[in-house]
Amino acid sequence: MPFRLPAKEEKAQYVLSQFDRIARGYDLANDCISMGMHRLWKDKAVKTLLSSESGSYLDVCCGTGDLALLIASRLKSGKVTGLDFSGNMLDVARNREVRYREKHNTPVQLDWIKGDALELPFQNGLFDGAIVSFGLRNVTDYQKAINELTRVVKPGGRVLNLDLGKPEGLIFPPLFAFYFSQIVPLIGQVLQNDRKAYTYLPESKRNYPDPEGISQLFKNAGLADVRHIKLASGSVALTFGIVR
Ligand SMILES: C[S@@+](CC[C@H](N)C(=O)[O-])C[C@H]1O[C@@H](n2cnc3c(N)ncnc32)[C@H](O)[C@@H]1O
């Protein structure tokens, strides 16, 4: 049966069940699908996010917590909050924190919160910066999610989105489309016996705006100095802006 994207009103429940199901093997699959490159992109994102070596930062749609821990590893003090609506993804994140603390002595506090990116349970201007990484595509209202990220960051702080972009050149776009639609589901099948979840991932790109569109959503949210950086020949984009 051909894959059918969930209707808007079913999307959140659908996405939640996909990620709850694949949480345990997500990290291995993520490394395989991106050929380890998501680590480099996240490194770039964290360098762009942090304005100093202390502060309070938010990672929305934090999944298994790798990015939140990467932020924590670059801070000398402060707090990192990871928020996700999948309890199973957060369980993996909490275990990852335990393993991290066994090896590293960090004073940085980590909080894992179960919540919705569209209704962040935080007061206005609480954080020094906020990021969403490979999560925005999954929410039902992109603008609302960016508005929420903007709302909870202090004036002068940064809001970032790291996600799929628009592959550039003649050869790369069809190769990328083939890889994403044919190979990624195969990787999901082999590693997690779950072709369906990894068929949703490429499909989630279908209605997702290109980097110019995402920049516009940032501007609509009132962010200043909005820019985006193209990574991996444009197939990934890091968009950021400053809270006024
Ligand atoms: C592709 S994973 C990305 C995880 C991680 N940020 C990364 O870069 O690897 C997307 C995550 O977004 C979460 N998510 C999707 N919609 C959400 C929502 N409305 N509120 C909170 N989390 C959401 C999913 O549960 C999943 O953990």
The ligand as a Gaussian input file, in Angstrom:
#p B3LYP/6-31G(d) Opt

LIG

0 1
 C       13.821000      13.448000      14.195000
 S       13.729000      13.561000      15.940000
 C       15.024000      14.713000      16.276000
 C       15.698000      14.450000      17.586000
 C       16.913000      15.303000      17.874000
 N       16.564000      16.701000      18.044000
 C       17.969000      15.171000      16.804000
 O       18.377000      16.190000      16.233000
 O       18.418000      14.052000      16.552000
 C       12.284000      14.542000      16.173000
 C       11.838000      14.616000      17.626000
 O       10.790000      15.591000      17.722000
 C        9.853000      15.157000      18.684000
 N        8.597000      15.895000      18.454000
 C        7.878000      15.939000      17.319000
 N        6.814000      16.754000      17.463000
 C        6.887000      17.257000      18.719000
 C        6.092000      18.164000      19.457000
 N        4.983000      18.723000      18.936000
 N        6.461000      18.481000      20.708000
 C        7.573000      17.914000      21.271000
 N        8.361000      17.023000      20.624000
 C        8.024000      16.704000      19.356000
 C        9.785000      13.656000      18.448000
 O        9.254000      12.959000      19.558000
 C       11.255000      13.325000      18.182000
 O       11.929000      12.976000      19.367000

